[in-house]
Amino acid sequence: MILRNQLVLVNGMRVNIQGRADVRVTQHGLKRFNISFDCVTGYDASECLRLWNPKRRPSSGAKTPALTAAGIGNFFTCSVSFLSMSSFSRLMVIAVLLSTYYVGNVMTQTKPYPKAQVASALGQIAPDFALKNQDGKDFKLSEQRGHWVLLYFYRGYW
Amino acid sequence: MTELREFAQRSDNFTKLGVRVLPISVDDQQHAHEAWEKAGNKKFTILSDPGATVIGKYGLLHHAGHEGADIALRTTLLIGPDGRERWRRVSQSVPDIPTADETLSKIKESQEQNSSVDKNP
């Protein structure tokens, strides 16, 4: 499960979910998970972890200059046993994971794209170009002169 | 991919208007071929612009738009028989996708304007 950058409320405290959560499911059910997250400046990361798992200390943690410079407090990666947590903590973890996953998707969907460098070139001659087509054959836009052409720029990488 | 598939399903409508649809992306030739075969249903010539040079030339670059790589802003851009740009529609966000109906109607509108200019130069 990938958690994107976002702010969520954990017991009324703002927590910035930063990294990825690896939820391991065994034949006995949900056993362990690893989650990386950081806290918004002003809050102590260990306080975040105490809320997540009151009985354990974080297994590792580091303050990175880059994150500090970016205004983000401590960055922690913790690995805790799901089964060792109290029922309340387990519910909290599941609720946060599900809500952040959902909210992350919504935020990604509605996040605006950057503005085009050229919003319109109405009436101007479209720049000519030569590219390869799907078969590796040459294609030149200028050879389409005399025809209506719809260039359809798509995002690719699918 | 959804819109490419939809455009391919409506390819007859584009052909009737005498429009050649040319999808372009940063995908390499292999992926362009895959898109041509699957989503495009072999209806359109698909162009590969792996360096995003042409995309940049048209001012439609989305810097680091996909895992740090430059890609195109989703755009439909109509060029008339004289080689001039007639309109462009640049998507503003992920769900902002041009539909075939909307695109066909814009094409008709541009062609009507074009013929009225030809009749009354």
Interface residues (C-beta under 8 A of the other chain):
Chain A: T108 Q109 T110 K111 P112 Y113 P114 A116 Q117 V118 A119 S120 A121 L122 G123 Q124 I125 A126 P127 F129 L131 K132 N133 Q134 D135 G136 F139 L141 S142 Q144 R145 G146 H147 W148 V149 L150 L151 Y152 F153 Y154 R155 G156 Y157 W158
Chain B: M1 E3 L4 F7 F14 L17 G18 V19 R20 V21 L22 P23 I24 S25 V26 D27 Q29 H31 A32 H33 A35 W36 T45 I46 L47 S48 D49 T53 V54 I55 G56 K57 Y58 G59 L60 L61 H62 H63 G65 H66 E67 A69 I71 A72 L73 R74 T75 T76 L77 L78 I79 G80 P81 D82 G83 R84 E85 R86 W87 R88 V90 S91 Q92 S93 V94 P95 D96 T103 I107 Q111
